[in-house]
């Protein structure tokens, strides 16, 4: 049965573009469109779509208010359409906090339409397997206290860095984890979150507002240091350079390292293993696909520990599932316990 999609956008041009793209996919059926949030809410009630695409900036009722009402009354998978502007990126990050599953950038020129033609159908299909009810719960504000963690085994060496990878559902999962980490933690963090160009900077800024750690988008030669979180910039790969005890970020193009993702968790984890040996901790969170699994094999070969988010708390149990099935995960952890597990390992407490 085809996936039923409702398109909510005030631009007649964008509605035509979206409908044209989606109608080419036999697995997707556009069952209607709306020109603003008020009309959209009425059509959701009447047409019962499986997935909604939602513009952010609209008259009468904007996308954020529409999203709030959808998620409070009739939770559905929602894919946002966002302008490639600083304000558009900020509003998109806010939409993810409110419960939107994912987003795509509005097309700019022919290349933008080609990219939208690839991304939008794929994200709509992912949306149909996402756990929206759990996602709504996960957007509730996380506690800043670190609960006592169930412990499992002592890391063989002090942990100097925590590498985290995520995709679909990752922004909210990362927020939950990082907000709960205390500022005195004796490890740095490097994060790969799959996002389009122009969005990782605003995402890092938002996390910096919420967290007690320093959070920033990674730049060339940034130092990895305790209490700092570096977010890999979209469109590039992140690797590490070590000089004595100092480790810095190396921002690169693919340079022959063919990867579907920029940034790639595989590339980040491989370089992490090389730079830190057995002094790293790797974490794989919610997301579609298998990015990270190959890199985690090298993390394990270096005798470091790997945590994976459990199925019940994942929005999409793809990346963690792949890593678990490959046998490279030491412990499967609910999202609610992830921060305390990380903190306990870094602070060198034993796991039970």
N, C-alpha and C positions, 0 to 999 in steps of 0.2 A: 504494500500500500504506500502511495506517495506521501511525502512529508508535506503537511498543509502549512503554508506560510502566509502571514498577514504583513503587508508592508505599510509602515507609518512614516510618512515624510511629506513635508509641506511643499517641496519642489516637484513640479510636474516632470521636469527633466530627469531628476534623480529617480522618481518612481518608474519612469519608462526604462531607464538604464537597469535598475534592479530587476524589474519584471522580465526584461529581455534576457538578462543573464540567467535568471532562475528557470525560465521556461525552456531553456535549452537542455536542462538536466531532467531526464525522465523520472528520477527519484523524487523530484520536488514539484509541488503544485501550488501556484500562487492563487489563493482563494479570495483575495480582496486587497484593497488598499484604503488608507485613510490619510487625510490632509493635516490632521493635528491630533493632539492627545485625547481631546474630548470625543472626537469621532472614532479614534482608535479604540478607546475603552468600550464604546458601544459595540463596535464590530467584533472585538474579542468575545464579548458576552454572546453575541449572535452567531458568529461563525466558528467558534471553538478551534482556533489554529493550534498547531503543534509547536510552532516557533514564530516569534515576532521579530522583524527588523525595525529598529526605532532610531529616528533622527534625534539629535539632541536639541538643536535650536529650531523651535516651531512657535507660531502664534497660538493664542488662546490658552494652551497648556503645553509647556515645553517637555522635552524628553525626560528630564530628571523627575519632574512631578508625575508624569505618566508612569514612569518606571516604579516609583514609590507605590502608586496605586495598584499596579499590576501585581507587585510582589506582596502587597499586604492583603489583597482580596482574592487573586486568582493566579498564584505563582506559575509562571511559564518561562521557558528558555527565551531570553532576549539577547539579540546581537545588535549592538549599537553601531551607528554610522557616525564617524567623527571627522571634523575638519582638521587638516594638518596645520594647526596653529597652536600657540602656547595655551590660549584660553580653551580651545577645543580639546587639547590633551588633558588639561586640568579637569574639565568637566567629564571627560571619559573615565579618568581615574576615580572620580566621585561616583560615576555610574556603576563601576565595578564594585565599589564598596556597598552600594545600595542593592546589589543583587544581579546586575547584568552578567551574563555568562561570559561574553567575549565582545570584541569590537573589530571593526575594519575601518580603515581610513577612507574618506571620500576620494573618489578618483580625481586626479589632476592631469588632464590630457589623455592621449591614447594609451600610454604606458600604464597610467593609473587605472584605466578601465580594464586593461588586460590583467592587471594584478587583482582587481576586484573580482573579475571573472573566475580566477583561480581560488581566491580566499573565501569568498562569501558562500558558495555552495558547500565547500568543505567544512566551514564553521557551522553552517546550519545542520549538516549531517552529524557533526560531533554533538551539537546541542541536543539532539534527540536521545542521546545515551547519557546525558549529564543528569546528576541527581539534584534537581532544582529545590526540592523541599529542604534537603540538607544544606544546600547553598544558601537559602534564605536564613537558616539558623546560623550559618558561619559568618554572616555579615554583622551579627550582633557584636557590640563592642567587647574586645577581649580584656581580660583582667591584666593589670601590670604586675601582679604578684606571681612569683614562680612557685608552683606547688611542689610538694615533696614527690620525687620521682621514684618509680619502681626501678630498681637497679639491676644490671645484668652481668658485666664483667669489666675488669679494669683495663683501660687502654694501655698498651705496652710502653708508650712514650708520651710526654706532655703534648697536648694538642695546641698547635700554634695558629691554625686556620680552619675555618669551617666553610666548605664549598657547598652551595645549595643550587639545585636546578629545579625549574618548574615551567609549566606551560599553561594550558587551560585551567582556570580556577586558581592559578598561582598568585596573582596579586593579593587576593584576600587571605590566602593561606600564609603567604609571606608576612603580611601585616600581623596576623595572629601570632606567628612565631616571634618576629623581631620585637614587637611591642613588649613581649613578656621577658626579654633578655635584659639583665641588669647591666648598667653602664660600666661596672668594674670588671667585666669578664675579660680573662687573659687570652683572648684569641681574636683574630680578625675574621671578617666574613667577606666572601666573594659570591655574588649571586648572578646566575644566568636565568633570566625570565624571557621567554619568547614574546617579543613585541615588535611592532613596526617601528621604523625610524621616527624619531621625534617624540616618542612617548616614554622612553626610559628615564629621561631627565626629569620630567614632571612627576613620574612615579617615584623616583628617588627623593625628590623634594617633598612629596607628600609623606613618605615614610619618615623623613627627617623631622617633620613637624610632629609626628605621632610617637616616635621612639625616643628612648633615653640614650641610645647609641647615636654616633655620628653616621649619617647615611648620605651618600653622594653617588652620582653617576661617575663611573671610573674614567679617568683620563690617563694619557700616556705618562708613565713613570710614577703614578700614584703609589705610595708605599702601603703595603698591607700591614696593619698594626692593630694591637688589641683595642677593642671597643669601636672599631670602624667597620662600616658595611659599604662595600663597593659594588654598585650595580653595573653589570656589563652593558655597554652601550649597544643599542640596536643597530644592526647593519654591519657589525664588526665581530672579530673573534678576540677573546681575552686569553692571554697566556701570562706566564710569570718568568721574571728574571731574578736570579739570586746572586748577590755579591756579599759573601760572608754571611752575616746574620740578617742582612737587609734583603727583603723580597719586594720587588716592584712589579707593577702591571705593565704588560706589553700589549698595546692595542694593534691588531693586525687585520689586513684583508685576508682572504682565504689562503692565498699564496700556495695553491696546489693542494691544500687540505680540503678536498671537496666535501661540502656539508650542505644539507638541505636548510640548516638553521644558521642564522647569524644574529646573535651569538649561539654557539653550539655547546651544549653540556659536555659532549664527548671530548671536544678539544680542550675545554677548561679543565675537566677532570684529569686528562692525560698529563697536561702541563703541571697541574697541582701535585700529582704523584711524583713527577720528576723533581720539582722544586722543594717539596717538603718530605718526601719519603714516608716514614711511618708517623709523621707528626701532623697529619691532617685528619679531619672528619668530614665525610661526604654525606649529603642528605638529598634524597630524591623525593620531590613532592608531586602533587596532582598534575596531570597533563596527558595529552594524547600522544601516541607514538612510542618510540623507543630511544629517543635521544638521551644519552647519558650511560646507557648500558655498557657500551664498548669502553668508554673512559673509566667506568667503575671497575672493570676487570684489572686495569692498571693500578687503581687505588688499592685493590685487594692484593695485587702482586707486591705492592710496597708495604703490606702488612698494616694498612690503616683500616679504620672502621667505617661501615656504611649503614645509614639508617634510611628506611623507606616509609612513606606515609601509608597507613592501612587503607584497605578497600572501602570500609564503611565511612571514612571521613573524606575520601577523595571525591572531587567533582567528576573527574574522568580518571579511572584507574587504568592508565595506559603505561606511562613511564615507570611508575613503581612496580607494576605487574611484570613488565619486561625485565627489570633488574632482579626481581625476586625469582622469576623463572630461570634466569641465567645463573642463579646461585651466588650472586655477589653481594647479598644483603645480610648483615649481621643481626639486625633487629627490625621488625615491623612495628611502627609506633602510631597510635592515634594522633591526629593533629593537636588535640587538646593537651597531649603530653609531650609534644615534640620540643618545645622550648626548655622544659625542665630536664628532659633527657640530655639535650645538648649542653646545658649549663653544668649538669652533674659530671658529664664526661670531661668537659674542659677543666672543671675545678678538681679533677682527679679523684672524685669519689668513686667507690666501687659500684658496679651494677649488681643487682641481685638476680 
